[in-house]
């Protein structure tokens, strides 16, 4: 059974993993900056308050994390489940290295030698692997050295955080702003990086970011 403190601890842990204070994390998710203040965690009569499910959903959407990752990151799994989940080993590769060739099949699945491994709290599946961020185009959400877990099997939609590999060998983490039969429009969080328009004929694959870890 979940407790108030376990959920609030998970929110605090989520903020730390992404380099924010709880107030900064709230603003990133489009919430009031005071949404996760200590005063919001207890009622005047001393009873614990629950954060709203809408607030948690917005946090997960803003950070690209899953609910399982959110709970386990704050240690809530020991109260939520009967046992702590077993970590799954996923292939890990740097974004810059990924563009060199020989690491993916034409569909975007990992192949070949040179992959490292990262362990995650969620079960692994085919087509899920990790890439290490290089560059600053997705600051402040993803920093150089952060690890992004992507799935080539997940359907991508407008607003999703994605990794795109071009046929020219460029691999980039972006926000999918628009996709048509002819072009894909990609945005960065860092305003120093302008939007990118890439012809679909020049795109090798697009994978959805499903989890992030420092």
Secondary structure, DSSP 8 states (H G I E B T S, - for coil): ---HHHHHHHHHHHHHHTT--HHHHHHHTTS-TTTTSGGGTB-TTS-B----HHHHHHHHHHHT--HHHHHHHTTTHHHHSSS----EEEEEEEHHHHTTSSSB-TTS-B-SS--EEEEESS---TTEEEEE--SSTTTTTS-TT-EEEEESSS---TT-EEEEEETTS-EEEEEEEEE-SSEEEEE-SSTTS--EEEEGGGEEEEEEEEEEE-
